[in-house]
Amino acid sequence: MTPLLEVNDLVVRYPAASLFGRLRGEAREVTVLDGVSLTLGQGETLGLVGESGSGKTTLGRAIGGMTPMASGSVTLAGLSATGDRDVFWGEMRRNVGFMFQDPMAALDPRMRLAASITEPLAVHGVGRAERRRRAGELLAEVGLSADFDERFPHQISGGQARRVTVARALSLRPKLVIADEPTAGLDLSVQGELLNLLNAIQVATSVSFLFITHNLAVARHVTDRVAVMYLGRIVESARTADLFAQPGHPYTRALLSAHGGAGAAIKLKGEIPSLKRRPPGCEFHTRCPLAVDICRREAPAEQLIGPQHPVRCHFPLAPAGGAHSAPLPPVLPKTARNQP
């Protein structure tokens, strides 16, 4: 089956040095994403996990056209940026919805919620009467009563603000929603309600989710597949059940250990390196307790340790024990359509 979304060898670079820094010989650019490739099917949820600074949010923004690409390609529903870029990014704006990390910051404090929810419709020329009708529909879809349309952001709770951002993301009936830390800052009961809502929407509409999170318990509950990012690269990806049962990369194992993983724990040492000074060889070797000389000299090639389970490591792990995540409120099961 043809994927809904294909990302191939995506590279993103940012300016790194000031004029004085350049005079001192500092690099002009820093590579934030380095050769990232992934696919996402219709009605599927792909989780992006990793520490802060691993490139998760930048990848989501690059896929949605909010951060320029230095090279690589993004293809959505068969349409690629390598063709007519104006047509492509116009389609991306219609077919990709965003849920931003801070819902309150994403809502204009001067706009009533109905106007915020339907702002994408206004941008695409939808009339006022139709926008008001759609605002009522969208509020109902996310479990909010019609009287919310006249409220301002300061009059709603954090959980309600998340629901409003879901409604806004769905306003153009997109094929893909990029959800950046959608459960951050919510207590467990509100997390469960929001995750159930997103699952119900996916079952009803077959929308795909790119689910960016540092919360492995959430990722385990709601994703079909997971990709693990470190320093702007995907170091491991697999079906969710396979990744939690048999994590192959030491970094993945360390993340799971920190969340109660079974078996011998791998503890991360130090901080994630600066993108301006990427370590040679395997970029994880400066923090990996299993690193040997080859890890410091040569970048590892990708190798399969199971069906659809690639790992970038010279010595991928295959621990006998699985990992156990922290409990969450029960989340409604996905339908058979969404199962791998």
KEKE-3310 file (N, C-alpha, C; in steps of 0.2 Angstrom, whole numbers, plus 5000, padded with zeros to 4 digits):
npx = (5004:5003:5011:5004:5012:5028:5045:5061:5078:5079:5085:5089:5095:5102:5106:5122:5132:5136:5141:5154:5157:5159:5170:5179:5180:5170:5158:5146:5133:5122:5119:5103:5093:5098:5098:5085:5073:5056:5040:5022:5007:4990:4978:4986:4996:5011:5024:5035:5049:5061:5074:5073:5079:5082:5077:5064:5053:5057:5057:5044:5039:5046:5041:5028:5030:5034:5046:5061:5068:5084:5088:5082:5066:5048:5034:5016:5002:5005:5009:5023:5036:5045:5040:5029:5031:5023:5010:5011:5014:5003:4993:4998:4996:4982:4980:4987:4986:4990:4994:5000:5013:5011:4996:4989:4997:4996:4983:4975:4974:4965:4955:4939:4934:4928:4932:4946:4946:4941:4949:4959:4949:4944:4956:4956:4946:4932:4916:4908:4896:4896:4908:4904:4894:4903:4911:4903:4900:4913:4917:4908:4912:4924:4920:4915:4903:4891:4891:4904:4909:4909:4918:4934:4952:4957:4947:4945:4950:4966:4965:4953:4958:4967:4958:4952:4962:4963:4951:4954:4965:4958:4950:4950:4948:4960:4972:4982:4988:4999:5005:5011:5018:5005:5000:5007:5009:4996:4985:4984:4971:4965:4974:4970:4957:4959:4967:4958:4949:4957:4959:4946:4942:4952:4947:4935:4938:4949:4961:4978:4991:5006:5014:5022:5032:5039:5035:5035:5026:5014:5016:5017:5004:4996:5002:5005:5017:5034:5047:5063:5073:5089:5100:5095:5094:5086:5087:5082:5068:5052:5038:5026:5024:5035:5046:5045:5046:5058:5070:5082:5093:5106:5102:5088:5085:5090:5081:5070:5073:5074:5060:5056:5060:5062:5074:5092:5097:5101:5110:5109:5123:5129:5125:5115:5125:5131:5124:5133:5145:5146:5149:5162:5161:5149:5137:5131:5141:5148:5140:5136:5137:5142:5150:5164:5180:5177:5165:5169:5175:5169:5154:5139:5131:5114:5104:5094:5085:5074:5058:5054:5061:5073:5089:5102:5116:5132:5132:5119:5107:5098:5088:5082:5071:5056:5049:5042:5029:5024:5008:4993:4977:4963:4964:4954:4953:4961:4954:4952:4957:4967:4977:4993)
npy = (4994:5011:5024:5037:5048:5052:5054:5058:5057:5069:5085:5098:5114:5127:5144:5147:5155:5171:5187:5190:5178:5170:5177:5172:5160:5150:5138:5142:5137:5125:5108:5102:5093:5077:5069:5062:5049:5043:5034:5035:5028:5029:5033:5029:5030:5037:5038:5050:5050:5055:5064:5081:5092:5083:5084:5082:5091:5100:5092:5089:5102:5104:5095:5100:5111:5123:5125:5128:5116:5110:5100:5085:5076:5078:5069:5070:5061:5057:5069:5079:5090:5091:5094:5106:5119:5128:5124:5112:5116:5123:5113:5106:5115:5114:5100:5096:5097:5106:5103:5112:5114:5122:5126:5137:5148:5146:5151:5166:5178:5189:5184:5177:5160:5153:5160:5158:5144:5143:5150:5145:5141:5153:5159:5151:5156:5153:5157:5168:5163:5150:5147:5149:5139:5128:5129:5126:5113:5108:5110:5102:5090:5089:5088:5099:5111:5121:5135:5138:5144:5158:5162:5167:5163:5165:5161:5148:5131:5122:5109:5110:5120:5112:5104:5113:5116:5104:5105:5116:5111:5101:5108:5110:5097:5088:5077:5073:5075:5084:5082:5090:5086:5084:5080:5086:5093:5090:5082:5065:5060:5069:5068:5055:5057:5065:5058:5047:5054:5058:5046:5042:5051:5047:5034:5037:5046:5042:5049:5052:5052:5061:5059:5068:5066:5065:5057:5041:5032:5037:5036:5022:5018:5024:5024:5016:5013:5018:5030:5033:5047:5055:5068:5074:5063:5048:5034:5022:5012:5005:4994:4997:4988:4979:4987:4991:4978:4973:4983:4989:4998:5006:5018:5019:5009:5015:5025:5018:5012:5022:5024:5013:5001:4984:4971:4973:4989:5003:5017:5034:5045:5061:5075:5078:5080:5096:5102:5110:5104:5090:5073:5062:5047:5035:5045:5044:5038:5046:5045:5032:5017:5006:5008:5005:5005:5006:5012:5025:5029:5026:5029:5020:5009:5007:4993:4978:4971:4964:4961:4976:4983:4993:4998:5009:5005:4998:4987:4981:4979:4965:4963:4951:4954:4964:4980:4991:5002:5018:5018:5022:5031:5020:5018:5019:5004:5003:5001:4986:4990:4999:4992:4985)
npz = (5000:4996:5005:5015:5018:5014:5018:5013:5016:5022:5026:5037:5040:5050:5052:5060:5066:5071:5063:5069:5074:5063:5058:5067:5062:5065:5060:5047:5047:5055:5056:5058:5056:5049:5036:5037:5035:5033:5034:5033:5035:5029:5041:5051:5066:5070:5081:5087:5097:5109:5118:5123:5111:5102:5089:5086:5085:5076:5065:5063:5060:5048:5039:5038:5032:5038:5042:5033:5021:5018:5009:5002:5002:5003:5002:5000:5000:4987:4981:4978:4984:4975:4963:4957:4968:4974:4972:4979:4992:4995:4995:5006:5016:5016:5019:5030:5047:5062:5079:5092:5104:5115:5119:5123:5119:5106:5103:5099:5110:5109:5101:5099:5103:5092:5081:5081:5079:5066:5059:5049:5039:5035:5029:5018:5011:5015:5018:5030:5036:5034:5041:5054:5056:5054:5065:5076:5073:5074:5088:5094:5090:5097:5110:5116:5122:5113:5117:5120:5109:5109:5119:5126:5125:5139:5147:5148:5152:5153:5148:5140:5131:5124:5118:5110:5101:5094:5087:5079:5072:5064:5056:5042:5037:5037:5030:5037:5054:5064:5079:5092:5107:5113:5126:5136:5151:5156:5168:5173:5171:5162:5151:5147:5143:5132:5124:5121:5114:5102:5097:5094:5084:5074:5071:5066:5055:5048:5048:5049:5061:5066:5080:5092:5106:5122:5131:5135:5140:5135:5121:5120:5122:5111:5098:5082:5076:5081:5080:5085:5090:5089:5091:5078:5070:5065:5075:5078:5073:5073:5074:5087:5098:5095:5097:5111:5116:5112:5112:5101:5100:5111:5115:5114:5123:5135:5136:5139:5150:5159:5161:5168:5162:5160:5164:5163:5167:5157:5159:5155:5152:5155:5145:5130:5116:5108:5093:5086:5088:5083:5089:5082:5072:5079:5085:5097:5105:5115:5126:5128:5137:5132:5122:5111:5103:5088:5088:5091:5080:5067:5059:5062:5051:5045:5051:5050:5063:5065:5057:5048:5057:5059:5065:5070:5074:5079:5087:5090:5103:5110:5121:5133:5141:5141:5141:5153:5155:5163:5171:5163:5162:5156:5138:5124:5113:5097:5081:5071:5058:5060:5066:5065)
capx = (5000:5007:5010:5001:5017:5035:5050:5067:5084:5077:5091:5087:5101:5100:5112:5125:5137:5136:5147:5160:5159:5162:5177:5183:5181:5165:5154:5141:5127:5122:5114:5098:5091:5103:5096:5079:5068:5051:5034:5016:5001:4983:4974:4991:4999:5018:5026:5042:5052:5068:5075:5073:5085:5084:5075:5057:5048:5060:5055:5037:5038:5049:5036:5022:5032:5035:5054:5063:5072:5090:5088:5078:5060:5042:5028:5010:4996:5007:5011:5029:5038:5050:5036:5027:5031:5017:5004:5013:5013:4996:4990:5000:4992:4975:4979:4991:4984:4995:4993:5006:5015:5008:4989:4987:5001:4993:4977:4976:4970:4960:4950:4935:4937:4925:4936:4952:4945:4939:4954:4961:4944:4944:4962:4955:4940:4926:4911:4907:4890:4898:4913:4900:4891:4908:4913:4898:4902:4920:4916:4904:4917:4929:4917:4914:4897:4891:4893:4912:4912:4910:4923:4941:4956:4958:4941:4945:4956:4971:4962:4949:4962:4969:4952:4951:4968:4961:4946:4957:4969:4954:4945:4951:4948:4966:4974:4988:4988:5005:5003:5018:5017:4998:4998:5011:5006:4990:4985:4983:4964:4964:4977:4966:4951:4962:4969:4952:4946:4960:4958:4939:4943:4955:4943:4929:4940:4955:4966:4985:4994:5013:5013:5028:5031:5044:5032:5035:5020:5009:5018:5016:4997:4992:5005:5006:5025:5038:5054:5067:5077:5094:5104:5093:5094:5082:5092:5078:5061:5049:5031:5027:5025:5041:5051:5045:5048:5065:5073:5089:5098:5107:5099:5081:5085:5091:5075:5065:5075:5072:5053:5054:5061:5064:5081:5098:5096:5106:5109:5112:5128:5130:5120:5115:5130:5129:5124:5138:5151:5144:5154:5164:5159:5143:5136:5129:5146:5150:5135:5135:5141:5144:5154:5171:5184:5174:5160:5172:5179:5165:5146:5136:5126:5107:5104:5088:5085:5068:5054:5052:5064:5080:5093:5109:5121:5137:5131:5112:5105:5092:5087:5077:5065:5053:5049:5035:5028:5020:5001:4988:4970:4962:4963:4950:4957:4961:4950:4957:4959:4973:4982:4998)
capy = (5000:5017:5028:5044:5052:5049:5058:5055:5060:5076:5089:5105:5118:5134:5148:5145:5159:5178:5189:5189:5171:5168:5180:5168:5153:5146:5136:5146:5133:5119:5103:5101:5086:5075:5063:5059:5046:5039:5034:5035:5026:5032:5030:5026:5035:5036:5042:5052:5050:5056:5069:5088:5094:5078:5086:5080:5097:5103:5087:5090:5108:5104:5091:5104:5117:5129:5126:5126:5111:5111:5095:5079:5077:5076:5068:5069:5058:5057:5075:5080:5096:5092:5097:5113:5120:5132:5119:5107:5119:5125:5106:5104:5119:5111:5093:5095:5101:5106:5104:5115:5111:5126:5127:5144:5152:5145:5154:5173:5180:5194:5181:5172:5153:5151:5163:5154:5137:5143:5154:5142:5141:5160:5160:5148:5159:5150:5163:5169:5159:5143:5146:5148:5132:5123:5130:5122:5106:5106:5110:5096:5084:5088:5087:5105:5114:5127:5141:5139:5148:5165:5163:5169:5158:5165:5159:5140:5127:5119:5103:5113:5123:5107:5102:5119:5116:5099:5107:5120:5106:5097:5112:5109:5090:5086:5069:5072:5080:5084:5084:5091:5085:5086:5079:5089:5098:5088:5077:5058:5059:5073:5065:5049:5059:5068:5052:5044:5059:5058:5039:5041:5055:5044:5029:5040:5050:5039:5054:5050:5057:5061:5060:5070:5066:5063:5052:5034:5028:5039:5033:5015:5017:5027:5024:5010:5013:5023:5031:5036:5052:5057:5073:5075:5057:5042:5029:5016:5013:4998:4993:4999:4982:4976:4992:4990:4971:4971:4988:4987:5003:5007:5025:5017:5005:5019:5029:5014:5010:5028:5024:5007:4995:4977:4969:4977:4996:5007:5024:5039:5049:5067:5079:5078:5085:5102:5101:5113:5100:5083:5068:5058:5040:5035:5051:5042:5035:5049:5044:5025:5013:5000:5010:5003:5010:5007:5017:5032:5030:5024:5029:5014:5008:5004:4986:4976:4966:4961:4964:4983:4986:4995:5001:5012:5004:4993:4981:4982:4975:4961:4961:4946:4957:4969:4987:4992:5010:5020:5017:5028:5029:5016:5021:5015:5001:5004:4996:4981:4993:5003:4988:4983)
capz = (5000:4995:5011:5014:5019:5013:5019:5011:5016:5024:5029:5039:5043:5053:5053:5067:5069:5070:5059:5073:5075:5056:5057:5071:5059:5066:5055:5046:5047:5059:5053:5064:5054:5045:5032:5040:5031:5037:5030:5037:5031:5031:5047:5056:5071:5071:5087:5087:5104:5111:5123:5121:5107:5097:5082:5084:5083:5069:5059:5062:5057:5041:5036:5037:5028:5043:5042:5026:5020:5014:5004:5003:4999:5007:4998:5004:4995:4980:4978:4981:4984:4970:4957:4958:4975:4976:4972:4984:4999:4995:4997:5012:5021:5017:5021:5036:5053:5068:5086:5094:5110:5120:5116:5125:5115:5099:5102:5100:5116:5107:5097:5102:5101:5086:5076:5081:5076:5059:5055:5043:5034:5032:5025:5012:5007:5017:5020:5037:5039:5034:5046:5061:5056:5055:5072:5080:5072:5077:5095:5096:5088:5102:5116:5119:5120:5108:5120:5120:5103:5111:5124:5125:5128:5146:5150:5147:5156:5149:5144:5135:5126:5120:5113:5105:5096:5090:5083:5074:5067:5060:5053:5035:5036:5034:5030:5042:5060:5067:5086:5096:5114:5115:5132:5140:5156:5158:5173:5169:5169:5156:5146:5145:5139:5126:5119:5118:5109:5096:5094:5091:5078:5069:5069:5062:5049:5045:5048:5051:5066:5068:5087:5094:5113:5126:5136:5132:5141:5130:5115:5120:5122:5106:5092:5079:5076:5085:5078:5090:5087:5093:5087:5072:5066:5068:5076:5078:5072:5074:5077:5094:5102:5094:5100:5118:5118:5110:5109:5098:5101:5118:5117:5115:5129:5140:5137:5142:5157:5163:5162:5172:5158:5163:5163:5165:5165:5154:5161:5151:5156:5152:5141:5123:5113:5104:5086:5083:5089:5083:5090:5076:5073:5081:5089:5104:5109:5121:5132:5128:5142:5129:5117:5110:5098:5082:5089:5091:5073:5062:5060:5061:5046:5047:5050:5052:5069:5065:5052:5049:5063:5058:5070:5068:5080:5078:5091:5092:5108:5110:5128:5134:5145:5138:5145:5156:5155:5169:5170:5161:5162:5150:5132:5119:5108:5090:5077:5067:5053:5062:5068:5060)
cpx = (5004:5006:5007:5007:5024:5040:5057:5073:5083:5083:5088:5094:5099:5107:5115:5129:5135:5141:5153:5162:5161:5169:5182:5184:5176:5161:5148:5134:5128:5117:5109:5095:5095:5100:5090:5074:5063:5045:5028:5010:4995:4980:4979:4994:5007:5021:5034:5044:5059:5068:5074:5080:5086:5081:5068:5053:5051:5057:5048:5035:5041:5044:5030:5024:5033:5042:5057:5068:5078:5091:5084:5071:5054:5037:5022:5005:4999:5010:5018:5032:5043:5047:5035:5026:5025:5011:5005:5011:5006:4992:4992:4997:4985:4975:4984:4988:4989:4992:4999:5007:5012:5001:4987:4991:4999:4987:4978:4971:4964:4954:4946:4936:4934:4929:4943:4951:4944:4944:4957:4956:4944:4950:4960:4948:4933:4922:4910:4901:4892:4904:4909:4897:4897:4911:4909:4899:4908:4920:4913:4908:4922:4926:4916:4907:4897:4893:4900:4914:4913:4915:4930:4945:4957:4952:4940:4951:4961:4969:4957:4952:4965:4964:4951:4956:4966:4956:4949:4961:4964:4949:4945:4950:4954:4967:4979:4987:4995:5004:5009:5016:5010:4996:5002:5008:4999:4990:4983:4976:4962:4968:4973:4961:4954:4964:4964:4949:4950:4959:4951:4939:4946:4951:4937:4931:4946:4961:4972:4987:5002:5013:5020:5027:5037:5041:5031:5029:5014:5010:5016:5008:4994:4995:5005:5013:5028:5045:5057:5073:5083:5099:5102:5093:5089:5087:5089:5071:5058:5041:5031:5028:5032:5047:5051:5047:5055:5068:5080:5094:5099:5103:5091:5081:5086:5085:5070:5067:5073:5064:5051:5055:5063:5071:5086:5097:5102:5105:5112:5117:5129:5124:5121:5120:5127:5129:5130:5145:5148:5150:5156:5161:5151:5142:5134:5135:5148:5146:5134:5139:5144:5149:5161:5174:5181:5169:5162:5174:5174:5157:5143:5131:5119:5107:5097:5089:5079:5064:5052:5055:5072:5083:5100:5113:5126:5135:5124:5110:5099:5090:5081:5071:5062:5053:5042:5034:5024:5012:4997:4981:4968:4961:4959:4954:4956:4957:4955:4960:4966:4978:4987:4997)
cpy = (5006:5021:5034:5049:5049:5055:5055:5059:5068:5079:5096:5108:5125:5138:5147:5150:5167:5180:5188:5182:5168:5171:5175:5161:5148:5144:5141:5143:5127:5115:5101:5094:5084:5068:5059:5056:5043:5039:5034:5034:5030:5029:5027:5032:5033:5041:5044:5053:5052:5062:5076:5089:5088:5079:5084:5086:5100:5098:5088:5097:5108:5100:5095:5110:5123:5130:5124:5120:5113:5106:5090:5081:5075:5075:5066:5067:5059:5063:5077:5087:5097:5094:5104:5115:5124:5128:5114:5110:5121:5118:5105:5108:5116:5104:5091:5100:5101:5107:5106:5113:5115:5129:5135:5149:5152:5149:5162:5175:5185:5191:5176:5165:5151:5154:5160:5148:5138:5148:5151:5142:5148:5161:5156:5150:5157:5156:5162:5164:5152:5142:5145:5141:5127:5123:5126:5115:5103:5106:5104:5090:5083:5088:5093:5108:5120:5134:5143:5144:5156:5167:5165:5164:5159:5163:5151:5137:5125:5113:5105:5116:5118:5104:5107:5118:5110:5101:5111:5116:5103:5101:5112:5102:5087:5079:5068:5077:5079:5086:5084:5091:5087:5084:5082:5094:5096:5082:5071:5058:5063:5071:5059:5052:5062:5063:5048:5048:5058:5051:5039:5045:5051:5038:5032:5043:5047:5044:5050:5055:5056:5064:5062:5070:5063:5058:5045:5030:5030:5036:5026:5014:5019:5026:5016:5008:5019:5023:5035:5041:5054:5062:5073:5069:5052:5036:5022:5017:5006:4999:4994:4993:4979:4981:4991:4983:4970:4978:4987:4992:5005:5014:5023:5013:5009:5023:5025:5012:5016:5028:5017:5001:4989:4976:4974:4984:4999:5014:5029:5043:5055:5070:5077:5083:5091:5100:5105:5109:5092:5078:5064:5051:5040:5041:5050:5039:5039:5048:5036:5021:5007:5002:5007:5007:5011:5012:5024:5034:5030:5025:5023:5014:5005:4997:4984:4971:4962:4964:4971:4986:4987:4999:5003:5011:4998:4987:4982:4977:4971:4959:4956:4949:4963:4975:4988:5000:5011:5019:5023:5026:5025:5020:5016:5011:5003:4999:4991:4985:4997:4998:4986:4976)
cpz = (5000:5002:5010:5014:5018:5014:5018:5012:5018:5028:5031:5042:5045:5053:5060:5070:5067:5065:5063:5073:5068:5055:5061:5068:5061:5060:5054:5047:5052:5056:5059:5062:5049:5041:5035:5035:5035:5032:5035:5033:5033:5037:5052:5060:5072:5076:5085:5094:5104:5115:5119:5117:5102:5090:5081:5082:5077:5064:5058:5058:5049:5037:5034:5034:5032:5044:5036:5026:5016:5008:5006:5000:5004:5002:5002:4999:4988:4977:4982:4980:4978:4963:4958:4965:4977:4976:4978:4991:5000:4998:5004:5017:5022:5020:5027:5042:5059:5075:5090:5102:5116:5117:5117:5120:5108:5098:5103:5105:5115:5103:5100:5099:5094:5080:5075:5078:5069:5055:5049:5037:5031:5028:5018:5008:5009:5020:5028:5040:5039:5040:5053:5061:5057:5062:5077:5079:5075:5084:5097:5095:5094:5109:5120:5117:5116:5111:5121:5114:5104:5116:5122:5128:5136:5150:5150:5151:5151:5145:5139:5130:5122:5115:5108:5099:5092:5085:5077:5069:5062:5056:5045:5033:5033:5034:5035:5048:5063:5074:5090:5103:5116:5122:5138:5145:5159:5163:5169:5167:5162:5150:5143:5141:5132:5121:5117:5113:5102:5093:5091:5084:5072:5067:5064:5055:5045:5044:5051:5056:5066:5075:5090:5102:5116:5131:5133:5134:5137:5123:5114:5119:5115:5099:5089:5078:5079:5081:5084:5087:5092:5088:5080:5067:5069:5069:5077:5076:5071:5075:5084:5099:5101:5098:5108:5120:5117:5107:5107:5100:5108:5120:5119:5122:5136:5142:5141:5149:5162:5165:5165:5167:5162:5161:5165:5162:5162:5156:5157:5155:5152:5149:5134:5120:5109:5097:5083:5083:5089:5084:5083:5078:5074:5086:5096:5108:5115:5127:5133:5133:5138:5123:5117:5104:5091:5082:5089:5084:5067:5063:5058:5055:5049:5046:5053:5058:5069:5059:5053:5055:5062:5064:5067:5074:5077:5081:5094:5098:5107:5116:5128:5137:5141:5143:5147:5157:5161:5167:5168:5162:5155:5144:5127:5114:5101:5087:5074:5061:5054:5065:5063:5057)
residu = (MET:THR:PRO:LEU:LEU:GLU:VAL:ASN:ASP:LEU:VAL:VAL:ARG:TYR:PRO:ALA:ALA:SER:LEU:PHE:GLY:ARG:LEU:ARG:GLY:GLU:ALA:ARG:GLU:VAL:THR:VAL:LEU:ASP:GLY:VAL:SER:LEU:THR:LEU:GLY:GLN:GLY:GLU:THR:LEU:GLY:LEU:VAL:GLY:GLU:SER:GLY:SER:GLY:LYS:THR:THR:LEU:GLY:ARG:ALA:ILE:GLY:GLY:MET:THR:PRO:MET:ALA:SER:GLY:SER:VAL:THR:LEU:ALA:GLY:LEU:SER:ALA:THR:GLY:ASP:ARG:ASP:VAL:PHE:TRP:GLY:GLU:MET:ARG:ARG:ASN:VAL:GLY:PHE:MET:PHE:GLN:ASP:PRO:MET:ALA:ALA:LEU:ASP:PRO:ARG:MET:ARG:LEU:ALA:ALA:SER:ILE:THR:GLU:PRO:LEU:ALA:VAL:HIS:GLY:VAL:GLY:ARG:ALA:GLU:ARG:ARG:ARG:ARG:ALA:GLY:GLU:LEU:LEU:ALA:GLU:VAL:GLY:LEU:SER:ALA:ASP:PHE:ASP:GLU:ARG:PHE:PRO:HIS:GLN:ILE:SER:GLY:GLY:GLN:ALA:ARG:ARG:VAL:THR:VAL:ALA:ARG:ALA:LEU:SER:LEU:ARG:PRO:LYS:LEU:VAL:ILE:ALA:ASP:GLU:PRO:THR:ALA:GLY:LEU:ASP:LEU:SER:VAL:GLN:GLY:GLU:LEU:LEU:ASN:LEU:LEU:ASN:ALA:ILE:GLN:VAL:ALA:THR:SER:VAL:SER:PHE:LEU:PHE:ILE:THR:HIS:ASN:LEU:ALA:VAL:ALA:ARG:HIS:VAL:THR:ASP:ARG:VAL:ALA:VAL:MET:TYR:LEU:GLY:ARG:ILE:VAL:GLU:SER:ALA:ARG:THR:ALA:ASP:LEU:PHE:ALA:GLN:PRO:GLY:HIS:PRO:TYR:THR:ARG:ALA:LEU:LEU:SER:ALA:HIS:GLY:GLY:ALA:GLY:ALA:ALA:ILE:LYS:LEU:LYS:GLY:GLU:ILE:PRO:SER:LEU:LYS:ARG:ARG:PRO:PRO:GLY:CYS:GLU:PHE:HIS:THR:ARG:CYS:PRO:LEU:ALA:VAL:ASP:ILE:CYS:ARG:ARG:GLU:ALA:PRO:ALA:GLU:GLN:LEU:ILE:GLY:PRO:GLN:HIS:PRO:VAL:ARG:CYS:HIS:PHE:PRO:LEU:ALA:PRO:ALA:GLY:GLY:ALA:HIS:SER:ALA:PRO:LEU:PRO:PRO:VAL:LEU:PRO:LYS:THR:ALA:ARG:ASN:GLN:PRO)
# end
